Amino acid sequence: MDAKKVLVLLGVTILLGTFAQNLFMPILPAMQKAFATSEYWINLTISLFTVMLAVMQIVYGPLVDRFGRKKVLIPALVLYALASVGCYLADSIASLLVFRAIQGAGFAAIPIVAATMIGDLFAGNGRANAMGTYQMMLAVGPAIGPLLGGWIGGVGGHSAVFAFLALTAVLLLIGNGLLLPETKNSQTAARSFHLRAYCDIFRQPTGAAVILLGFAQMFTYYCFLLFIPVELTHRYHLSSERIGLLFLLTSVVFMISSKLAARVQKRWGSRKALVWTAGMHAVATFLFMAAADASLVLLVVTSALFALALGIGMPVHTTLLSEVFEQERATAIGVYNLIRYMGMAAGPVAGAAMYGAGGTWLEFGAAGLLLLLAVLFAAKNAGGLRLGKSA
C-alpha cells in the first residue's frame, strides 16, 4: 500500500474517530431525559472521554515508538469498538460513563499513530503537505459531526447515534487491520522506555517551543469558541442558526488554510514558518480583541483571519516534531498532544473568568499576550538553524 493510500486511510480513520467526541452534542438534552439524570452527569460523558484522550497520549507514545504503529493501533481500535458497542447497550448513566471513558482510551491511539505514521512515510515538503491533510481531516469532524449527529439523533434518538459510532468503529478496525502497513523502521532496535524521555523532549529547544505554542494556540482557540456564541447572542442578538453559520465559516477557513501550510513551509522552512504563523495568530487575536465589540462585520472578518492564521500554523507543529524526534517521534507527539489538550481544557474556564472580569479586551488581550510570549520563546529556541541534541 503506497504512502498516499495510507494517508487516505489514516484521514478517514481520524475523521470517523473524531465523531466520538462531537456527534451526540446536539442531543445531550434528550440523553439527559432518556437516562433520567442531571445536566452535570450527562456533560461528564464529554469530560471523561476528553480526559482519557489526553492522559493516554503519554501512555501510547512510548508504546508506539517501542512496539510499532499498527501493533498499538489495532488493539486500541478493538477497545474503541467494544466500548462503542457498550455505549449503545448502556442502560444507565453509570454504565454509559464507564464505556465513554474506555471509548476515549481506545480512540486516543488514533491521532498519535496517524501523525507518527505520516512522519514515517513522508519527508520534506511531502511531509508538510501530508500533515496539512491530516490537520484538515481533524477539522472536518468537528465541523460536520454535530450536524450529522443532530440528524441521526432526530431520526432515531441517542441509541441511533451510538449505533452509528459502533458501526464505524467496527469498520475502522476491519479496514486498518486488513490494509494498514507497519511503518516503524524494522532496522531500529526497540529501546527501553524511561521517564526521562519526557523530560528530554522538553529540554530539546525546538520541542519545548512547539509544545508551548501548541498550548498557547489551543488555549486561545478555545477561548474563542466559548466567546463567539456569548457575544453573538448577547451583543448582536443572533439566532442559533446564524451563530452556527459563523462556526461553519471559521471551520471552512481553517480546513482550507491547513492545506496552505505546505506552501508556507516550502517557502520559509519549518522553523521560520513556526514562528511567523504563530506570530500571525497573535496579531489576529489582537485584531479580534479590538473588533469583536465594534461591529458584527468586523467580528466576522477578524474571526476568519483568526481561523486562517491558526489553520496555517497547526500542521507546522507535527511536521517539525517529526523532523526533530526521529527515534522518539510518537512519544514527542504524545507529549505535545497532552499539553495542547490541556490548553483546550483551560481555555474555556480561564476565558470565561477573564471575560466576566474585564470583557473582550481582558480575555483576548491576555490570550494574545500568552501567544506573543510563546512566539518570542519559539523565535529564540526554534527560529534558528540548530536542531539541538535530539535532531
Secondary structure, DSSP 8 states (H G I E B T S, - for coil): --HHHHHHHHHHHHHHHHHHHHTTGGGHHHHHHHTT--HHHHHHHHHHHHHHHHHTHHHHHHHHHHH-HHHHHHHHHHHHHHHHHHHHH--SHHHHHHHHHHHHHHHTHHHHHHHHHHHHH--HHHHHHHHHHHHHHHHHHHHHHHHHHHHHHHHHHHHHHHHHHHHHHHHHHHHHHHH----S-TTS------THHHHHHHHSHHHHHHHHHHHHHHHHHHHHHHHHHHHHHHTS---HHHHHHHHHHHHHHHHHHHHHHHHHHHHH-HHHHHHHHHHHHHHHHHHHHHHTTT-HHHHHHHHHHHHHHHHHHHHHHHHHHHHH-SSSHHHHHHHHHHHHHHHHHHHHHHHHHHHHHHHHHHHHHHHHHHHHHHHHHHHHHTSSS---TT-
